[in-house]
Amino acid sequence: GKTTQLNFLYDSLKSIDIDVIQTREPGGSKGAEEIRNLLVEGPPERWDAVTETLLHCAARRDHIKTTILPALEKGLWVLTDRFSDSTMAYQGYGHGVNKKALQNLQQFVAGTMQPDMTIILDLPVKIGLARAEKRATQQIKNNNGQEDRYERMGADFHERLRKGFLNIAKNNRKRCIIIDTTRSVEEIQSTIQRLVFKKFGLSEDG
Ligand code: TMP
């Protein structure tokens, strides 16, 4: 769901002539995409939680240095599918890595850089895992590499990370909005567009 929604948002910003790039984490640069493969493939126990955290941070550092900062310096908008909140949610709330250590690492990797706005797509865990399973089956059918390492971490893990994202949103009310994604794709799309346009003072006719 989130990639589809990000594509919609990208198109709607483009349609009013905003110079914007779309990127993702883990990944978004050549080096970070290579690190991504280490993170999303293979068995859940492939990495211990700290190693996994450092790999995400290494990928983010490369993404920031080679993709995000150059774009911002040119005056472009950057839409990213995931950023540091995912490390706090997955590695912090999900795997129990020390949250203060994660904040320090974030400062080390990104300095004070933060998104102006963060959209959290919320879904009950059962529904989310069912959707992920459907996607994985499709990937096997299409012979695409299976990026299901996190989906295999179980319902308890996903309950913890949902709680994590909701807590992050509560602690960062100015920056974060939560969108209920049990609604239709079209409804979600128009809600996101309305909120983004409002936040940045945009109007639909440019
Ligand atoms: P994706 O499915 O959104 O492409 O992301 C790949 C997986 O990586 C996803 O299950 C969430 C996980 N992830 C982390 O665990 N920590 C992070 O910091 C990021 C950016 C992603």
Boltz pocket constraint, residues with backbone or C-beta under 6 A from the ligand:
constraints:
  - pocket:
      binder: B
      contacts: [[A, 25], [A, 26], [A, 39], [A, 40], [A, 56], [A, 81], [A, 82], [A, 83], [A, 84], [A, 85], [A, 86], [A, 87], [A, 88], [A, 90], [A, 91], [A, 147], [A, 150], [A, 151]]
      max_distance: 6.0
